[in-house]
C-alpha cells in the first residue's frame, strides 16, 4: 500500500517540491523559505527536502479551531518545519499587534494561494527577497498590489513558477536526476509520504465506490479546512 501512495504522489508533487527548492533561486546558508498552503502535499515534501539541505521553512496554514491548529502544527513541525503559523498570527505579527512569529526574515516566499495570504508573504520577506507564485488556490480573481517600496526600497523580485516550463528548460537528463534523487530518499526512509486517505478500488461494492466518489468530489469543491488528499488504489 505504501508503494501505491508513493507513486500516486511522486510524479508531480515531490518533483515540484524539488524544483522549487533547487531551481527557482540559489539558496545558501542563512536563507529561509516561507510557504502558504502549509498542509499541502507539496509543502510537506518541500519541508523535508529543505531540512536535508539545512534550509529552514516557515509554513503558513489557514486559521482553524485551537485544538485542530495545535495538531496541524505538531504534525508539520514533526516533518521538519522550522515554524508553523496561521494566517491571523502572521497578520497580527506584521501589523505589530503581536511579537514576531517567525524565527528569521525569509528570503524566498512560495505562494500557492495568492490574494490576501500572498500579500502577507510579500510583507514578511527580507530586503532583496523573491516572491514566487506557485498556484492560485485563492481563485483566479485574486490579486496582490505591488507597491513602489517593494520594488525600489526593498528590491523584491516577483516570479511565476510553472513546473512544466522549468523541466523543459532543465532537460530530460536533469529532470531524471531529480526524480532519481527523490526516489532514493524515499527508499532510504529519509522522505515521508504526507497523510492521505487511501481508498481501495479492488473488491469494493459499486454503491460504496459511488458514495466515496461523491464525498471526494464534494470535499474537493468545498472550502473546508483540513481536507486531505484521497488516493484511489486500483489494484
FENZI-V184043 format. One record per pair of residues at least 24 apart in sequence whose C-alpha atoms are under 8 Angstrom apart, sorted by the first residue. I is the first residue (numbers start at 0). J is the second residue. If there is no record, write none. Layout:
i-><I/I>
j-><J/J>
//
This chain:
i-><3/4/4/4/5/7/12/12/12/13/13/13/13/14/14/14/15/15/16/16/16/16/16/17/17/17/17/18/18/19/20/20/20/22/23/26/27/28/28/29/30/30/30/30/30/31/31/31/31/31/31/31/31/32/32/32/32/32/32/32/33/33/33/33/33/33/33/33/34/34/34/34/34/34/34/35/35/35/35/35/35/35/35/35/36/36/36/36/36/37/38/38/38/40/43/43/43/44/44/44/44/46/46/46/47/47/47/47/47/48/50/50/55/55/56/56/56/57/57/57/57/57/58/58/58/59/59/59/59/59/60/60/60/61/61/61/62/62/63/78/86/89/90/93/93/93/107/109/110/111/111/112/112/112/113/113/113/113/113/114/114/114/115/115/117/118/118/125/126/126/126/126/127/127/127/127/128/128/128/129/129/129/129/130/130/130/130/131/131/131/131/132/132/132/132/133/133/133/194/195/195/195/195/196/196/196/196/197/197/197/197/198/198/198/198/199/199/199/199/200/200/200/200/201/201/201>
j-><232/192/197/230/192/230/40/41/44/41/44/45/181/177/178/181/41/162/41/42/44/45/48/45/48/177/181/162/165/45/45/48/49/165/160/54/54/53/54/54/54/55/105/106/107/55/56/57/103/104/105/106/107/56/57/105/106/107/108/109/57/58/59/105/107/108/109/120/58/59/108/109/110/111/120/59/60/109/110/111/112/116/117/120/60/61/110/111/112/83/71/75/225/193/75/78/193/190/191/192/193/78/79/80/78/79/80/190/191/190/79/80/80/81/80/81/82/81/82/83/84/101/82/83/84/83/84/85/86/89/84/85/86/85/86/224/86/87/224/191/116/119/119/119/122/123/131/133/134/135/136/136/137/138/137/138/141/142/143/141/142/143/142/143/143/143/144/153/152/153/154/155/153/154/155/156/154/155/156/155/156/157/158/155/156/157/158/157/158/159/160/157/158/159/160/159/160/161/227/227/228/229/230/227/228/229/230/229/230/231/232/229/230/231/232/231/232/233/234/231/232/233/234/232/233/234>
//
